[in-house]
Amino acid sequence: MKIKDIVNRDIVTLTNCEHEPIHIPGSIQPHGFLVGVTADWKIDFCTENISAFVDLVYKDIIGKDFSATFGVQAKEEIVTYINGDKKQLIFPLEIEFLGKSFQLSVHKSHDIYVLEAEPHFGGKENTAELYTQMLQFITDMNSTSSLKDLCALVAKGTREITGYDRVMIYRFDADYNGEVFAENCREDLESFLGLHYPHTDIPVQARELYMKNQLRLIVDMSYTPVPIFTIDDRENKNLDLSLSILRSTSPIHVEYLKNMGVGATLTISLIHHDRLWGLIACHHYSAKNISPEIRLAAKLQGQFISSQIDLRQSTDEYQIARKTSLALEHLTGLDLPLDPLSFATICADPELLNLCNAMGVSICVGDKIYKHGVTPSDDQIERINIKINYFAKEGIFTTNKLTDYFPEFNDNPDVAGIIYHSLGNENSIVWYRPETISEINWGGDPEKAIIKDNNGLHPRNSFNIWKQIVKNQSSRWLHPEINAAASYAHVLHNQIILLMLSEEEEKYRSQSEVLKETNSELENINWISTHDLQEPLRKIQLIISKLLLEIDKVPPQSVYDSLQRVSNSANRMQVLLQDILKYTRIKYTKDALQKIDLNHIMELTLDEMKESFTESDALIEYENLPEIYGIHFLMKQLFSNILQNSLKYASSDRLPVIKVTASQKPEPYNFSTQIYCHWITFTDNGIGFEQEYAASIFKIFTRLHPQEKYSGSGVGLALSKKIMQTCGGTIRAESKPNEGTAITIYFPCDHLNSLS
């Protein structure tokens, strides 16, 4: 049978520092010995130093039966201990091995029972004294109000119980950088209180072990590791010592502590909400061991802190929570109208800043940005709203270092931290905090915590105070502030929903009014058209009746004139009927808008009106026209109506000239909140009219000139207005008597929303 040690000689290299396998060192500290047994109680592992404690040699017992080596009674006591009440496992088993007393700790590592034996301390600790100390501690603990006071009390109590030279309460931040939060030490020692240490001092794998094994003891920093031996029966055979109390320590950690002058340590994990919150770190400046009873008492000190963290932090944050609660109560009690302007009122209220102790706030609703206090520019706010979706989870994002996500704020000390809440549909509310420049005292240069050279890895030698100025970072957002912001964001979201519902209700009310107006208009059309249609019919009947009675006496010229009047009346009636049909067709069209080239429309219209332009000797000039969204036959009708109107009202003093110009730039116009991207103007040099009639000419059957002088039904421009409304646009006229008229048609940028 071949025996080998399992010492991990490659435990530290120049490349594996961050992944150092400290849970499988293959060795232990020498103040005890270790035996690993299989499920059938065969000795599979044993430390080299067993001969220093009992009359056995590791080579002789590996592979042997445990009972045959240590005795049946010892095995039975251990089995009873393992199978008994699990609570008793916190106390070591007092047992005799080959006539010598030991305190035995037992745990299972995969399929191996790990037995760790330490010599008996020679007598019970004064239990009564320990009890009295703990009772006094609980009494004193109840008199503390803040978490810092409690930690200071624990540091003092732990030092009294254990006798270590220095006891520190070490608290981690979100990145596991540590701070000495409380301390109690010998008067002749330099205080470490308030010093910070980088996360590299306690790497990830070490923190994981602190989570698994909440008490860690190093008795003598100058110890020589004791190798563990086993049967060489498979490749890469090893033993996980994560739960071991004798486990050997990383050589880097040993060197680190030696550089601090430390001779022995005791470390107790502080776990809060399944996360390593901090450590109780006990340092002694010479070798030191403590009994299991004292270890347990020290461990209880850590549990006192862990059980009180939530309560004490709540006490510390009470005043802040009270302030935010009052601000939230004020804001939710505001009686605001369902109007977009109410967001300006909310934003200007100082309690919105007090809600989470911010220096600025912005509310984005629709295309409006409301701001108060110290905030970024509108462009920066828009960029935050666009980019924040990459970082926000469920529409919420909080940071006190905005530059980690938005480097462009590196030179903007006014905005370093934000609380962001989405309000749905690209709406949002964001609170802002400015940069808080702070000075951090590090225990040595944090950038040189681990030094790599050709001889290996080494921790820093110097622990002199290293000052660092921190910029681009705001004060930390506290839980009451974050919760208050979330509560009010929910209220604001509901306000937006109510506003949207109110706007929808107003839209439906408006549509109802339009429908009522339309019905009234149709009734008016019906009455007028009936009346206007009857008048030419009566003329026709009268003329024909008269001709029939006097046909033999009337000269041929009179018959011709009478028939001409009949023809004119019939034509007028036909034009009226056609115009009414066109008007109603526009009103009830369901055709979808399509992209149309207005140059093509202009060419078709001019081709149809060729004779009219020839007869009137009219000249037309037009620019390159844009593409718009409309209905093809309506656009043709629109251009025809406007051009015919210019020819009809041409001046007798000059030849008609019509100019068509186009503009293409998104701008609002003073008569509407709509944004128009295209407008086309038809300018003529006709007779014109007074500007006061500019609106009325688009009403159906409205005429500014007598029928006898200027023919037509009065529907043409009303028809043009309806066409533009169908396309989501509008039409306007500007004119001066005897100078001419300019009629402009406007097409919207967003043709879909313009029709909603």
N, C-alpha and C positions, 0 to 999 in steps of 0.2 A: 504493500500500500504506500503510495507516494503522497507526501504532505507538502503543502505550499502555503505561503502567506498571501493575503489578499490586499496588501498595502497598495493604495493607488498612488504610485510614484509619479504619475503624470498629472497629479491633481491640479497643479498650477503651471501654466505655460504662458508664453507671450500672446497666445491667441484665444485662450478659453476663459479669461477672467470673468466675463459676464455669465458664463455657464459652468463655473467651477462646480464639480460634483461633490459638494461638501457633505452630502448625506451618505456617501460610501467611501469614507477615508481609508477603511481597512485597518484602522488602529483606534486605540482608546487612550485616555489619560491614565496614569499609573496608580491612582489612589484606590483602585479596585480592580477586579478581574471580571471577565465575561466568558460565559459558556452559552453556545447555541445548540439546542437539541431539536431533533425532528419529532414528528407526530408519534413515532413509536419509541421515543425517548432514547435515541442514539445520539451521542455527542458528535455534532457535525462541525462545530466551530469552537475554538478555545484560544484565549490570549496567551502570549508567551510568558507573561508574568505570574501565572497561577502558582508557580512554585514559591513565589515570595509571600504567599498567604497560607497555603496548605501544602502538605507533603505530597505533591503530585507534579508530574512533568507533562506538559501539553502533548508531547509526541506520543506518550504512553496511553493517553486517554481518548484521543480523537478516534472516532469510529467505535468506541466501546459503549456498552449500555450504561445509562446514567445511574441506575440503582446499584449496579456492580461497582461503580466508581465511588459514589457518594453515600450509598446506603439506601435501603428501601424506605426507611422512615423519612429521610429527607425528600425523597420523591413524593411520598404520600402527602407530606405537609405542603409541598408546592402545588400538587394537583388540587388539594382541598382549597388552597388559597386562590388558585385560578378559577375554580368552579364555584366559589362562594359568592357572597354579596359583592357586586362590582364596586360599590362605594369604598370597600376596604382596600381596594387597589391603590388608593391615594396614599395609603400608609405602607411603607416597606415591610416585608415579612421578616420577622426576627427568627433566625434559623442557625443551626449548628452544622458546619461542614467539617467532618473529621476532627471533632473536638474543639473547634474554634467558632466563636460567635460572629455572625455577620448580619447585616441588614440587606435584604435581597429585594431588588426591584425587578418586576417581570412584565414583559410586553411581547406581543407577537409581531414578527416581521415576515409578512407573506406566510409561508408554511413552517417557519422556524420560531420556536419560543426562545426569546433572548433573556438570559438570566444574568443580572449585573449585581455582583456582590461587593459590598464595602464593609470594612471592619466595623464592628460595633463601636459606638463612640464612648463606651465605657460607663454608661449610666444615663438614666433618663434626664432630659432637660427638666428644669423646674417648671412643671406644667402650670402650677398655681401662679407663678410669676408671669408666664406667657399669657395666661387667661386674664390676669389683672391688667397687663399692658393692652391687650386687645379691647377689654371693656372700657378702659380709659380712652382708647382711640375712638371707639364708637361714640362715646359721650362728646368728645371734642369735635368729631366729624359733624354731629348734628348742630354744632354752633357755627359752622362755616356756611357761607351763603354762595360764594362764587366757586367755579371750577378751579381757578388758580389757587385759592385759599385751601381747597381740599387737597390739591396735589402737593402743596407745600407741607401740609399736615402729614400726608402719606410718606413723603420723603423723610421727614423727621422721625415718624414712627418706625419706618423700615430700618433706618440707621440705628435706632435704639434697640430694636429686636435683633438685628444681624451683627452689629458691631463693625460694619464696613466704614472705611475712612470717608467715602463720598457716596451719596445716593442722589441720583438725578431722575426726574420725570422727563422723559424724552417724548415729544409730540411730533407726529408727522403732518406735513401739509398734503395737498392733493397729489403732488408729484413725489412724495416720500422723502423730500428734504426734511431734515429733523431740526427741532429747536429744543434747547434745554428750558423747559417750561417752569420747572421748580427744582430746588436743590437744597441739600443739607450736607455740610462737610465740616471737616476739622477746621478750626479757626486759622491754622497756619497755611492752609491750602488756598491757592488762587481760585476764585469763583469762576465757574463756567456758565452761570445763569445768563440766559438771553443769547448765548452763542448758537449759531446755526451750523449744521453739517450737511454736506450734499448727499443726495440719494445713493451715490456710489459707495459711501462708507458702509451702508448696509444693503448689499445688492439683492436682486429679486429672489434668488434661491435661498438666501439667508432669511428674508422675510417670510418665505413659504414655510421654512422650518420653524420659525417663531410662532406661526399659526398652528402648526401640528403639535409642537412640544413647547408648552408655555413657561417652562423653567429651564434655564441653561446655566450650568456652573462650570467655571474654570478655576481649579484649586491653586495651581502654580503655573505661572506663565512661562517658567523656565523648564517645564517638564520635557521629558523625552518620550515621544509617542511609542506606545506598545503595540506591536503588530498582532493581527489576528490570523491564526492558522486554520486550515481546513483540509479535507481530503481532496486531492487533485483528481476529481472524477468527471469534470465537465469544463468546457471552455468558458472564460469570463465569469466564473463563479464568484459571487459577491454577497454582501450582507448589508441590507438597508438599515442604517442606524438613526433614522429620522427621529425616533422616539427614545433614543438612548440617553441616559444621564451621564455616561462615561465617554461618549463619542469624542474623538479627537477633533481638534479645532483646525480650521484653515490656517496654513502657515502665514498667509497674508494678514489675517485677522490677528494672529499672535504678534506678528511684527508691528502691526498698527498699534496694539495696546502697549507693547514694549516701548515704542517711540513716545508714548504718553507717560511712560514711567509706571505703568500699572502692573501689579504683581498677581492679582486674582480678581475675578469678576463673578457677579451673580446678575442674571438678566431675567426679568419677568415680563411676559407679553401682556399688553393691554389691548383687548379685542372688543370692538364696538361695531354692531351691525355687520358681523362677519367680515370685518376689515381690520387690519392691524392699525390701530389708532395711535399707539405709542409703545414705550418700554419703560419699565423701572430698571435703570442701569446702576448697579452697585460696583464701585471700584475700591480695591484695597491696594496699598502700595508695598505689600509683601505677600507671601503665600498665605492662603486662608481657606479653610474648609468649615462648613457649618453642618449641624445635625439635620436629619430629615424633619424633625419637629420644627426647627427654625425655618427650614426651607418652606414648609407648609404655611407657617405663620406669615412669611414674606409673600407667598403666593396669594394669601387671603387679602393682603394689602392691595395687590393689583386688582383683585375682584371687586374690592370696595370702590376703586376708581371707576372701573368699567361699568358697574351698576349705577353709578351716579352721573355719568357723562351727560345723558339726555336731560336729567333734572337740573343739573347745574348750568348747562348751556342755556336751558330755557329761562332760568333765573337771570343769567347775564343778558339775555336778549329781551327780557320782559319790557323794559322801558321803550326799546325800539318797537316792539310789537304793539305796545299801547299807542304810540304815536301813529303808526301806520293804520291801526284799527280805527282811530278817530278820523284820520284822513279818508279812509274808505267809507266810513259811515256818512261823512259829509258829502262825498261825491255821489254815492248811491241815492242820497236824499234830495239831490237837485231836481227841481221841477222844470224840465226843459221841453220846449216844443219839438214836434217831429219835423225838424227843418235842418237842412245841411249846416246852417249857420250855428246850430247848437254845438257843433264840434269845436268851433272857434271859442265859444264860451267855456266849454270844458277844458280846452287846452290852456286857456289863460288863467284858470283857477289855480292859485298857488298850492292848494292841497293835492293837486295831481303830482307835483314834485315831492311834497312831503310824504306821499304814499309809500315811496321806496327810497326816500332820502337821495333823490337824484338832483342834478343841476340843470337838466334840460329834458324836454320831451317833444316828440313829434307824433302827429296822428295823420295817417294817409287814408283818405276816403275818396274813392273815385279818382278824379284827376286833380284833387285838391290836397295840399300839404299844409297842415296847421302846426305851428311851432311855438314853443315858449322856453325861455331860459337859454342856456348855452347848448347849441345844437350844431350839427354839420350843415353844410349848404344843401339846398334842394337837390342838386345833382348828386351829391354824396348820399343823401337819404334814399334817392331812387336807386342808386347802385347797391346800397345795402339791402333794400327790399328785393332786388332781383337776385343777388348772389346769396342771400341768407338761406334760401331754400336748400342749398347744398349742406348746410350745417344744422339747420333747425329740425328737431324731431317733434313731430305732431304739432308743428307751427310754433314751437317755443325754443328760444335760444338765449343763453346767459353767459357772459364772459366778463372778466375784469381786465382782460388784455386783448383788445380788439385787433391789435397789429398782428397777432398770430393768424388771423383769418383775413384781415384787410390791410396788407402792408402799406397801402397808400395813406393810412392814418398815422404813419410813423412820425411825421412832422406836425401833427395836430394834437398838441397837449390838452386841448379842450375836450376831446372825446377819446377816452381810453377804455371805458367799460360800458356795456349796454345790457338791457333786458328787452328782448324782442318778443312780441306776441302777434301772430297772424290773426286778423279779424275776418278772414274769408274774402274770396274774390279780389285778391291782391291788395286788400286793405290791411293796415297794420298800425300798431302803437309801439313806440320805442322810447325807453328811458335812457338817459346818457349821464355818465359821470366823467369828470376830467381826470387827468393824470395826477397821481399822488406820488411825488418823489419821496422815496424812503431810503434809509441807510440800514444795511444788514451787516451785522458783525459775524463773519464766518470764523470757525475754529480752524484757521489755516486757509491756504488758497484752494477754493473748491475745484478749480480747473486742474489742479495737480494732486488730486486725491490718490490716484494710482499712477505710478511712474513705470514705464516700460523701458528696459535697457537690455543689453546683450546678456546680462547675468540673470534676467528674469523679471518678475513683477514685484514692485515694492510700494507700500503705502507711503504717504508723505512723512517727512521727518519733523517738519515745523508745524506747531499748532498755535503760533502767534496769531493774534486777531487780524483778520483780513477784512477790511471794510469794502463794501460794494454799494454803489448808488444804483437804485432800481428806477428806471423810467418806463414810459409807455404802459403804465399799469395803474388802474384805479383801485380804490379801497374795495375789499371783497363784499359782494352782495350777500347779505344775511338771509336766512330762511324766512323770517317774518316779512322781509322786503320782497323777496321773490314770490311768496304766497299771496301777499296783498296785490302785487302787480297782476298775478294770474287771476285773482278774484275780480279785479276791476276790468281787466281785458274781457272777461266773460260778460260783464254787465254792458260794456261798450259794444260787444258783438251783438248782443240782443237789441241795443239801441239802433244799430245799423239795420238789423232785420226789420224792426218796426218801421224805420224810415223807408226802407224799400217797399214794405207793404203799403205804407201811406202813399208813396209815389205811384204804385200800381193802382191803388184806389183812385187817386187823382187822375191818372191816365184814363182809366175806365170812365170816370165821370166826364172827362174832357171828350172822350170818344162818344159818349152818350149825347153830349151837347152838339158835337159835330153831326151826329145822326139826326138829331132833332132839327138842326139847321138845314141839313140836306133834304129832309122830308118837306120842310117848309119851302125850300127852294124849288123842289120838284112840283109842289102844288102851285107855286108861283109860275113856273114854266108852263105847267098845264093850262093855267088860266090865261096867261099872256098869249101862248101859242094858239090856243083856241080862239081867243079874241082876234089876234092878228091874221089867222087863217080865214076867219069868217069875213073879214073886211074885203080882201081881194075876191072872194067867192061872190059876195053881194054885188061887187062891181061888175063881175063877169055876167051874172044873172041879169042885172039891170041893162047892160049894154046889149046883150043878145035879145032880150025881150023887146027892147025898143027897135032894134033892127028888124025883127020879125014882123012887127006891126007896121013899120013904115018902109019896108024894103023896096017898094015900087017908087017911092017919092024921094028917097035919099040918093044924092049923087054918089058916083063911084069913089071919089076922094074921101067923102065922109065915111063910107063903108070901110075903106082901107084904114082910116084913122081909128075908127071904133075897134076894128079887129086888132089893130096894133096895141090899143089899150088893154084888150082882153089878153093878148099874148104877154104883155108886161106884167099884168096882175098874176097870171098863171106862173110866169117865171119867178116872180117874187115869192109866191106861195111855195114853189118847189125849192128855192134856195133856203127858205125858212125851215121847211121840213128836213132838208139835208143837214143843216146846221144843228137843229135840235137832236137829230139822230147821232151826229158826231159827238155832241156834248154828253148825251146819256151813255154813249159807248165808252167814252173816257171814264165816266163816273163809275161804271161797273166793270171795267176791264180786270181780268185776272191774269193777264200775260206776265210772264217773268221778265225782269229787266235783263237786258243783254248788252254786251260791250258793242258800241257803235262808233264808227268813224264819221264825224260830222262833215268832213270834206266830201265824202260820198253822198251824204244827204243833201248838201248844198248843190252838188252837180245834178242830182236827179230833179231837185226843185227848180233850178234854173232852166233845165231842159223842158220841163212841163210849162213853165211860164215864159217861154221864148217869145211867143206872139205878143204877150202883154208888154214885155220890155221893148219889143220892136215898135209897137204902136205908140208908146209913150216916149220913145227915144231916151229911155232911162239908162244910166250908166251904173254898174255895180262893181265894187272892188272888195275883195275879201282876203284875209290872211290865212295862213295854215291853221286849221282848226283842230282841236284835240279829240281824243277818244273819250267817250263818256258812257255811263250806263243808262239805257232808256229802252223805249219800244219803237221799233223801226218806223212803222206807218205813222205813229204819233209825232216823231221827230220831223218827218217829212211834212205833216200837217202844220206843225208849229212854224217851221221856216216859211212855208207857203203863206200862212196867215199874216206873219209879221211883214213879209215882203209885199204882199197885196195891200196891206194897210198903208205902207209907205207910198206905193203907186197911187192908191185911191186918194190920199190926201197930199198929193204933190202940188206945188205952187204953180200958178199959171204964168208967173213972172220969170221962171227959169227952168232949165231942163232938170229932171230928177237925177240926183246922185245919191247912191246908197253905199255906205262903207261898213264893212263887217270886220271887227277887231276881236282878238281873243287874248285872255290873260290866264296864266297857269301858275298860281302860287297859293299855298294854303294860308288863308287869312280869314278871320271872322269879319262879319259885316255888321254895321251898327243896327240893322233892323232885325237881327236874329242871333241866338246863341249858337246856331249851326256854323260849322266851318266849311267854307266853299273853296274848292281847288281849281275850278274852271268857271270862267264867265265869258259870255260872248255878247258884244254890243252891236246892235243894228242902228246906225246913225243916218238920218235922211235930212234933206234940206227943204222939207215940205212946209205946209202952212202952220204946223205946230199948234199949241194950245196953252192955256194958263196952267201953271204947275199945280194949282189947287185942285185940278181935276185929274191928277196923275193916278189916284187910287180908284176913282169911280169908273175910269174907262175899261177896267177889267171886270166890271159887273155885267152880268148877262142882260142883253137888250138895252144897254145904256148907249146913248148916242149924244155927241156934242154938236152935231150939225144936222140940218133938216134932211129928211128922206128925199125931197125933191132935188136937192143939190148934190148929195152924196149918197149913192145907193148902198144897200147892205142890210143885214138883219140885226146888227148889234151884238152878234154872238162871237165873232172872230177872236177878239182879245180875251173875252171870258173863256173861250175854248183854249186859248194859249195858256192861260193861268192854270186851268185844270190839268193840262198836259204836264206842266212843270211840277205841280203838286204830286202827280202820279209818279214822277221820277225823283221825288224827294227834294226838288229844288224850288226856286221861286222866280218871279219876274217883276221888274220895276221899270218905270218910265220917267224920263226927264225931258222937259220941253219948254220952248219959248215961242210965243206967237210970232209968225212970219219968219222964224229962223230955222225951225226944224225940230225933230223929235229923236231921242235916243232911247231905244228899248233894250234892256239888258236882261239876259237869262242866266241864272246861277245854278251850277250843278254841285252837289255835295261831295266832300272827300270820301265819306263813308256812306255809300248808297244804301247799305243794309240797315244800319241804325237809324238813318234819316227817315225810314219808312215805318219804324217800330211804334 
